[in-house]
């Protein structure tokens, strides 16, 4: 954790000096920002009908509104109005807190509306939460935040025309905090990305390896770089292979070259503003092969029509795949039709669109071997020469066809392999003095002089991913234990860097070099040479980590590696954030005068008082399930928001939902007895103990309520700070209590966090008072050596005297001593992620299935296996007992893969219906299951009861939607409650 606590350069993006603000004329009154999508923060109620005004505004737009007030009545009014309209937890998020500290993360809001009554209270906090180009409506003024000095932009596919993927951004420094997790979660191949002006532009290609990638085939997205909002999208030219340098971003214009023209798109709206078409008499054809922008001049390599790869959609389910099938043209057979090969270089004035000069070669230039720096364009004609043009005039400067240089560069390697990389990857870089040839196609790294192209030195191997820093060449790879640091002049090895895993390119910042780990991301600290491990996500296959506007980006997912995060992921600088703050009294808010005496709530011994029935999460009950059933009632959540699994006890059904509501529903009548609200989504149902109800919320808090009435007793902030971020279109704490709570012997156990690098915070709280018994705030960095540890990626449970949950890619199961909170996992100093997760709160479409491994009294076992993302399933089966002395085979808790290893076992019966199961309850002699047959739009959900001994079905009820994860519960009277993905909660009784 030492590395986390170092003081680093505080980000000037947080509070910018007055000179960076532009104020418009005064207005007659406070007005809503003219924003149709994105995040709008509303501070205080804007008028007496403010709650209704907020709801009306979001219903007329795609806005997400974050509301904060110090007044509990105002917060409650907004929650109730939004819940009634079905937008609470969907578009409206309301949080209570003093206005001297607003709870949004830095630079997240697109706009801020400050109510007149709140104007004096917010101070400069209001300017911290809005991003550059965002507006603050305060009083009668609109103030617009400007971009700070010191940011850098990833304007070209390889950062700049020199193809050196090194950002000079002054703010993108370690340590980091999550800025957002955003859509799309998955994308096809290939992918190229650029960024500027707080916008990230991602172009997706023609090959989908899983069905979830199909929507992005041949698509260009513009994404808000501060909060992940998708701003606009456009189709790309089908058949044009995009993996090349023909996309350039500026704050105002996106330049996009394809097989027709260079399109100038409005960066904010995506509208086509102009096109540059290559004159027929200047080129072999209209196709744009390579582009660079320097000042007001656009440089391009253009040429003839190319091989046109066909679009390849997929019908394969699941999260990801190993996408190494070839596509048409990858083998580079014919220069005239190769991807990116051309003979004409152009210079174009961007203001007038006039061609300043053109230069034509007799031989084909390989765009992968083209770069530019200091007014010179360098290019390679394969097997013939390396040459240089003056960028101002287009005149040749030199051409070198020395045999030693060409022999060193050699022939293109096969590439297009998961270890070596992509045949389409750029293989040239330059600085002031040298040209560098290396990459997937090269068997040697070759360095030549920029003065005349003469060979300077060469090294084997050649498939090195280079980042050119002032002090040395950082060469990641090839796949193996080490990479290298080389001296520029001699090629002397001056150091080692951590080993790189396979194909993905390396990128860098002022303090870091990033590349792919064996699961996850390596962050090399250039000051110390230490390798740190960012475990939940790995750099995307083609892009790597890109850096712009003070932030770091990992792109949507396309592969099949050990991950916990999928999507468009952004990290920002943490500055001097205290990851391990002292435990002060402000964390606990006591709402009741008397915490000891609460209204009595009687429960039965065989009731279902917690998630999956008990703290071990066995999904088992001693209650008898009726042999015939009838549906008694159905309750629908407002807006159809997804409920949690239910608990059923004391004649009541309790559940939470993604709006943050907790409800008590009378099991007899289906009427809601009471509703209470938390500030964030609830993903795991409440836990009932001693007439009290406990629940964890995505707002980062644990709540204790009186079970009989819903009256709030206390809440405890498990998050180290109030800091809300966008997560797949919703707002929540950076440290949500997403794994629920477990209550045992008067103690409430809870954990807060998403990713280890943000910190993982685990607590034991006194169940009566809410006071902290112990806190573990260090397990997110169990290994100080690689600054990596536990991520909260599963529901909490108790087993063998330990508190446990799935721990992300680094640790399959996180384990804590119940009495002390000491972490029982050993520090892992490797840079390896071994496990996969698809945690239900963030990926409900994939984490929706549950596995079952239940041992009966006679040693027989009920087993159903679903892979971690639900694409593979076994049939539900009853297996004979293992022979005496036979060890039960170990199996990953995350359930990957589904084929079990170990001794062959006799199946007494197996369900052959190919059903997929969302919930189980094992009862005496029977097993209750909720699942579905079919997939996608053809799903046919059901609830069924089967005989354990024979597998024979006793009854089957159709469901209008699939059950939520583990969404079935049975109380002591045999009443069955089921929560469904369509927002319904239903109850069946003895028929």
Secondary structure, DSSP 8 states (H G I E B T S, - for coil): -HHHHS-----TTSS--GGGEEE----SS------SEEEEEEES-SSTTHHHHHHHHHHTSEEEEEEEES-HHHHHHHHHHHHHTT-BTTTEEEEE--TTS--B-TT-EEEEEE-GGGHHHHTTHHHHSEEEEEEEEETTEEEEE---TT-----BTTBSTT---B---SS--SSEEEEEEES--B--EEEEEEEETTEEEEEEEEE-SSGGGGGGTTEEEEEETTT--EEEEEE--TT----SS-EEE-SSEEEEE-SS-EEEEETTT--EEEEE---GGGSS-SEEEEEEEETTEEEEEEE--------B-----SS--------TTTT---GGGSTTEEEEEEEEETTT--EEEEEEEEEEEEGGGEEEETTEEEEEETTTEEEEEETTT--EEEEE--HHHHHHH-S-----BTTTB-TTS--EEE-SSEEEE-STT-SSEEEEETTT--EEEEES----EEEE-SS-EEEE-SBSSEEEEE-TTT--EEEEEE-B-SS---EE-SSEEEEE-BSSEEEEETTT--EEEE-S----TTT--EEETTEEEE--B-S--S-S--SEEEEEE-TT--TT----GGGEEE--S-SS--------TT-B-SGGGSTT---B-SS---SSEEEEEEEE-GGG--B---EEETTEEEEEBTTSEEEEEETTT--EEEEEE-SS---S--EEETTEEEEE-TTSEEEEEETTT--EEEEEE-SSS--EEEETTEEEETT--TT-EEEETTEEEEEE-SSGGG--EEEEEETTT--EEEEE--GGGSBTTTTB-----S--EEETTEEEEEETTTEEEEEEETTT--B-S----SSB-------TTT-TTTTT---EEEE-TTS-EEEE-B-TTSS-B---EEE----TT-------TT--SSS--SS---EEEE--S--EEEEEEEETTEEEEEEEES-GGG-EEEEEEEETTT--EEEEEE-SS-EEEEEEEE-TT--EEEEETTSEEEEEEE-
